Structure formats: C-alpha cells, structure tokens
Amino acid sequence: MIVLTTPTGQIGRHLLQLLTDAGAPVRAIARDPSRLPAGVDAVAGSHDDPAVLDAALAGADALFLLIPPDRSAPDVDAHYRRFARSAAEAVARHGVGRVVLVSSFGRGIERDAGLLTSATIAEAEVEASGAATRALRPPYFMENLLHLVEPLRHGVLPMSSAADLPLPTVATRDVAAAAAQLLLDATWTGQDGVPVVGPDDLTPSGIAATLSEVLGRDVALRQTTSADDRAMLIEHGASASFADALAAMTDAQNRGVYAGEALPRTRGATSLRDWASEVLRPALDAA
C-alpha cells in the first residue's frame, strides 16, 4: 500500500494518476475526499494529525510526503517541523519501509536561507524515522509562472532572481514522475536526496527570451527585489514569518546557493518551451 499526502495538489494529482494507472494500491489523505477521483481509498483529515496518519499508514509499505506551504504560519520552520515530525513518528510506529518526500533544491546550504532551510529541517526530521528515504529536491516550479499571467499579458516578467544567474526550473508533472518511479520500486534502501530539474539551464533573462518566442509577444524581464516580494506578500495577508522566509530564500538563490547542489540531477522530460506552449499560453489566452 502506498499512502499519498496532498493528492489534489499540483504534484499529488499527477502522482495519484500515475500510480493508479500502474495498478498500485493507493490510499490518500485529503482534507476533502470528495475532490478525489471515484474509487480512491481515502482518509479524511490533515497529515499533521497523528490519528489521521495512524489510520492512513496501517499496513502501508511507502509514504509520499509533501508539506503544504502555509502563508499564514506564524513560524515557518515550526510549521515544516511539525508536519515532518508527525509523519516521521507515524512512519516509525507503523514500520513503513520507504518515504519519498518533496524537499528543495540546494541541500547543504547555510542557515537562514528561508524556505530552503525549512526544507532541510523537514528532511532531517523524516530521516530520523529510520525509514529508507528519498528527498526529491526541485528548484523553481514552472507553475509559479501562472501567478504572473497578468503582467505577462502586458509583456513583463517580474522576477527577483538575479537576471544572469542560472535558475533551474522543473514542471510539477516531472516531480510526480520521479516520485512514482521511486514509490513503485521496492528495492532501494538508505537515505539520499534526488535533485529533479528540467532539461533547460536558463537564467531569468533566458526565461524571458523563451517566453517571448513561445507566446509570440515581447516579454521583458523586470528585475525586482526580495524586499518587493516581502512587501507584496504582507500586503496580500501573508505572515511576517512566511514573507521573511521567501525573501531569505531568494537572497540565498542570488548568492548562488543552487550551484552548491552537488548530487547527480534527475532530468525531467518537460522543457520550459513545451510547458509554456501547453500550459502557460492557454492560460494567457483565457485571461
């Protein structure tokens, strides 16, 4: 039995489909099971709740763990630690053999790197369970660009990542594919990280140029700052802790922290060009 968290999210929904297509026995933890496809074995609730985890992990062989971000969290590190520790303790109680979790690109980073540091805290908590673990480490999700549809309609790509520093990207469906491959394989052991990136090696300037070609309109990069990001998040109701964590992550990226990810990289199949053509351009046309 494979247990999934966040089965209706951007990664989870792709993963659920891949596992069911493969005929694997799947159980999903969902706050609202009515959003799941018919016939999916579901446990209602949140996966930071020990009782929910106990119900879901009974008889489980493997767990897919993704900690949902919470923009209102008063302490972001504590939020990630709580979810990871609850999962790790339940994994140990039920003798679950394998855990695949979603972490973040840039392992081995310095402290005070915001959301990147939170991800490493979660990795350590899960590894303490004693289960075999694989931490998927994606960089910038291509889907983040869907939040920029409005400025892109006006030919502007606002980004606080340094214009000429490589910014690896990945499509969520490729992270799901990497997770499915691991969850369907019962032979691996030990604890390790798996950076999952797309086939491109673009800078933000290169991203803007690619979008210009795909969208058929000039897209100019507008360099913003982490302070701009922080102010926007606060204005839209985020907690100071979350806004600080995102700004600190951007600052760490701009110091070159992604270049320190030394593990071999799993290359997803989806290029930014293909994703923008299949997903972003229709979203702009519909806006």
Phi and psi in degrees as a GROMACS rama.xvg file:
@    title "Ramachandran Plot"
@    xaxis  label "Phi"
@    yaxis  label "Psi"
@TYPE xy
-106.382  127.249  ILE-2
-104.256  131.693  VAL-3
-111.777  138.423  LEU-4
-101.372  162.385  THR-5
45.9395  51.501  THR-6
-73.0127  -8.38088  PRO-7
-107.496  4.15654  THR-8
-80.0957  -178.313  GLY-9
-65.9602  -35.7979  GLN-10
-85.6597  -46.0776  ILE-11
-60.1932  -38.1369  GLY-12
-68.54  -37.2507  ARG-13
-65.829  -42.3562  HIS-14
-65.1378  -43.7802  LEU-15
-57.2915  -42.9429  LEU-16
-64.9194  -43.0823  GLN-17
-63.1323  -41.3269  LEU-18
-70.9998  -41.9286  LEU-19
-68.0593  -36.7309  THR-20
-61.608  -32.3019  ASP-21
-81.6867  -3.7569  ALA-22
78.8944  16.6189  GLY-23
-77.4548  144.351  ALA-24
-72.2138  124.723  PRO-25
-129.721  139.27  VAL-26
-126.434  135.736  ARG-27
-119.042  137.357  ALA-28
-95.7785  123.036  ILE-29
-144.406  137.974  ALA-30
-63.3789  -35.2352  ARG-31
-128.808  87.8362  ASP-32
-59.453  -18.8461  PRO-33
-65.7208  -16.8073  SER-34
-82.7651  -7.52672  ARG-35
-85.0401  155.705  LEU-36
-60.514  151.857  PRO-37
-59.2344  139.39  ALA-38
91.2203  -6.53599  GLY-39
-76.7814  130.164  VAL-40
-68.4825  117.239  ASP-41
-125.208  146.847  ALA-42
-118.836  123.151  VAL-43
-81.5922  136.465  ALA-44
136.493  -169.299  GLY-45
-106.385  143.639  SER-46
-85.4376  18.6897  HIS-47
-100.867  3.58275  ASP-48
-96.0993  116.114  ASP-49
-57.0266  -36.489  PRO-50
-65.9636  -39.8112  ALA-51
-65.4008  -43.6074  VAL-52
-63.1878  -40.1952  LEU-53
-62.2525  -41.755  ASP-54
-65.3882  -38.3229  ALA-55
-78.4652  -34.8837  ALA-56
-90.576  -3.10948  LEU-57
-59.2378  118.388  ALA-58
77.01  10.5027  GLY-59
-81.3017  146.399  ALA-60
-98.6033  -29.3278  ASP-61
-150.467  153.246  ALA-62
-130.055  134.078  LEU-63
-101.498  121.614  PHE-64
-119.984  122.355  LEU-65
-129.478  125.765  LEU-66
-89.2357  117.703  ILE-67
-71.552  132.545  PRO-68
-65.092  147.994  PRO-69
-129.787  104.826  ASP-70
-67.1046  -15.9125  ARG-71
-97.0239  0.365517  SER-72
-60.3384  128.071  ALA-73
-72.5015  -19.082  PRO-74
-145.49  104.554  ASP-75
-65.8585  -43.4148  VAL-76
-59.4008  -42.595  ASP-77
-64.6265  -36.0598  ALA-78
-61.2186  -48.7934  HIS-79
-67.0678  -39.6201  TYR-80
-63.4953  -40.1894  ARG-81
-63.3671  -48.3969  ARG-82
-63.2631  -44.6447  PHE-83
-67.2487  -42.4026  ALA-84
-67.383  -41.2959  ARG-85
-59.2456  -43.1153  SER-86
-66.2716  -44.881  ALA-87
-61.7953  -43.0665  ALA-88
-65.4325  -38.8675  GLU-89
-69.0022  -38.847  ALA-90
-59.8594  -43.8073  VAL-91
-66.0084  -41.5829  ALA-92
-60.7939  -38.0227  ARG-93
-99.8876  1.94603  HIS-94
63.3777  33.9594  GLY-95
-67.0243  128.828  VAL-96
-80.7111  -31.3699  GLY-97
-136.847  140.558  ARG-98
-131.416  127.637  VAL-99
-110.647  119.798  VAL-100
-122.837  154.174  LEU-101
-95.6123  119.243  VAL-102
-114.298  -132.917  SER-103
-149.729  146.102  SER-104
-58.465  144.578  PHE-105
103.377  32.2695  GLY-106
-63.7467  149.671  ARG-107
86.2318  14.9998  GLY-108
-77.1508  165.933  ILE-109
-72.7292  164.491  GLU-110
-69.5731  173.347  ARG-111
60.698  38.8645  ASP-112
-109.287  27.2325  ALA-113
62.9068  -127.521  GLY-114
-63.2217  -25.621  LEU-115
-66.6379  -41.8539  LEU-116
-64.4075  -40.9158  THR-117
-58.4738  -39.9875  SER-118
-64.898  -39.4478  ALA-119
-69.2583  -33.4355  THR-120
-60.6693  -45.8844  ILE-121
-63.6605  -41.8504  ALA-122
-56.5045  -47.107  GLU-123
-62.8553  -39.6122  ALA-124
-62.2533  -44.8226  GLU-125
-68.4296  -39.9728  VAL-126
-61.4175  -29.5413  GLU-127
-67.24  -12.6969  ALA-128
-67.705  -22.1262  SER-129
87.7411  -7.48475  GLY-130
-72.3951  158.123  ALA-131
-66.3726  133.484  ALA-132
-133.295  148.142  THR-133
-131.951  118.267  ARG-134
-96.3023  108.979  ALA-135
-73.4669  131.455  LEU-136
-121.611  84.0763  ARG-137
-81.683  153.466  PRO-138
-92.3241  -134.584  PRO-139
-70.7088  121.725  TYR-140
-73.0512  132.86  PHE-141
-57.0076  -34.0133  MET-142
-61.8946  -18.5946  GLU-143
-59.422  -27.3876  ASN-144
-67.555  -20.0754  LEU-145
-66.1321  -21.4192  LEU-146
-77.5736  -6.96773  HIS-147
-111.506  20.9134  LEU-148
-58.2029  -43.6056  VAL-149
-62.864  -52.7139  GLU-150
-64.247  -32.8136  PRO-151
-64.9131  -32.2901  LEU-152
-60.2996  -26.6892  ARG-153
-101.084  13.5901  HIS-154
79.2337  24.9101  GLY-155
-126.261  133.05  VAL-156
-114.908  97.1846  LEU-157
-81.9725  124.645  PRO-158
-144.677  140.695  MET-159
-95.88  -4.6621  SER-160
-72.9864  141.024  SER-161
-55.544  133.412  ALA-162
-58.6359  -37.1109  ALA-163
-112.837  17.6371  ASP-164
-101.868  131.43  LEU-165
-53.6739  134.25  PRO-166
-125.361  94.5727  LEU-167
-59.8721  145.762  PRO-168
-130.103  162.554  THR-169
-156.434  147.441  VAL-170
-87.3563  143.172  ALA-171
-61.836  -30.371  THR-172
-66.371  -27.54  ARG-173
-77.1711  -31.1193  ASP-174
-65.8045  -41.3234  VAL-175
-61.5283  -40.2367  ALA-176
-64.0455  -40.1119  ALA-177
-65.4451  -39.8886  ALA-178
-64.4817  -43.8736  ALA-179
-61.0796  -42.664  ALA-180
-59.4927  -41.7508  GLN-181
-71.751  -42.2483  LEU-182
-67.4104  -28.9499  LEU-183
-85.5094  -6.12418  LEU-184
-108.887  111.05  ASP-185
-91.9782  11.3205  ALA-186
-96.7021  -16.5237  THR-187
-81.3812  153.333  TRP-188
-136.14  177.961  THR-189
77.4864  -173.28  GLY-190
-129.728  129.896  GLN-191
-159.389  167.831  ASP-192
-107.347  152.289  GLY-193
-133.28  93.2501  VAL-194
-62.555  130.03  PRO-195
-121.672  112.835  VAL-196
-131.183  159.766  VAL-197
-75.5395  176.332  GLY-198
-76.9342  -9.24847  PRO-199
-90.8106  153.543  ASP-200
-127.21  77.5578  ASP-201
-109.52  152.222  LEU-202
-91.6853  167.475  THR-203
-53.5817  -37.7447  PRO-204
-61.5691  -40.7205  SER-205
-68.0902  -33.9141  GLY-206
-62.8726  -44.8797  ILE-207
-61.1812  -41.568  ALA-208
-65.1208  -41.0753  ALA-209
-64.2965  -43.9673  THR-210
-63.57  -35.8037  LEU-211
-58.3149  -44.1983  SER-212
-68.0687  -44.7753  GLU-213
-70.7087  -41.6176  VAL-214
-83.3341  -11.8324  LEU-215
69.557  30.8173  GLY-216
-151.016  153.549  ARG-217
-68.4872  127.825  ASP-218
-120.513  117.255  VAL-219
-103.506  133.011  ALA-220
-70.5006  129.013  LEU-221
-112.075  111.178  ARG-222
-73.2907  119.839  GLN-223
-109.73  -171.437  THR-224
-128.06  164.226  THR-225
-63.5174  -29.9534  SER-226
-65.7245  -37.0585  ALA-227
-62.2747  -43.9825  ASP-228
-60.2893  -44.8709  ASP-229
-61.1504  -46.2778  ARG-230
-62.7968  -39.9452  ALA-231
-64.849  -42.4229  MET-232
-63.2059  -44.0709  LEU-233
-61.5085  -42.4244  ILE-234
-61.0542  -31.6285  GLU-235
-97.372  17.4975  HIS-236
96.7299  5.41342  GLY-237
-71.8322  153.622  ALA-238
-71.4694  158.877  SER-239
-61.7709  -35.9702  ALA-240
-64.2011  -44.4151  SER-241
-67.0845  -43.9892  PHE-242
-61.9505  -41.0905  ALA-243
-64.6055  -40.1795  ASP-244
-65.7696  -40.8804  ALA-245
-68.478  -41.514  LEU-246
-63.3786  -41.1964  ALA-247
-65.9177  -35.3587  ALA-248
-62.2432  -46.2643  MET-249
-61.4954  -42.758  THR-250
-61.7331  -39.7962  ASP-251
-65.7556  -41.026  ALA-252
-60.2379  -40.6329  GLN-253
-74.2028  -13.9149  ASN-254
-87.1132  -0.279402  ARG-255
91.9784  22.9509  GLY-256
-63.9386  -30.3837  VAL-257
-64.5871  -28.8657  TYR-258
-66.7607  -16.3653  ALA-259
-84.8986  -2.52715  GLY-260
-76.119  103.146  GLU-261
-93.2323  -12.9355  ALA-262
-67.8845  149.848  LEU-263
-56.7926  141.254  PRO-264
-99.2772  135.204  ARG-265
-85.2906  123.681  THR-266
-93.8865  119.52  ARG-267
-71.2032  163.445  GLY-268
-84.8319  -17.429  ALA-269
-93.0733  115.504  THR-270
-79.5748  159.894  SER-271
-60.577  -37.9959  LEU-272
-61.0617  -46.7455  ARG-273
-65.4416  -44.3406  ASP-274
-63.0759  -43.4648  TRP-275
-63.1684  -37.0906  ALA-276
-69.0738  -40.5718  SER-277
-84.1812  -30.3458  GLU-278
-118.899  -51.6097  VAL-279
-71.5569  -45.6493  LEU-280
-60.9215  -44.1911  ARG-281
-62.4096  -33.8383  PRO-282
-66.2262  -38.0281  ALA-283
-68.5401  -40.2279  LEU-284
-64.4743  -31.4702  ASP-285
-83.5483  -16.1451  ALA-286
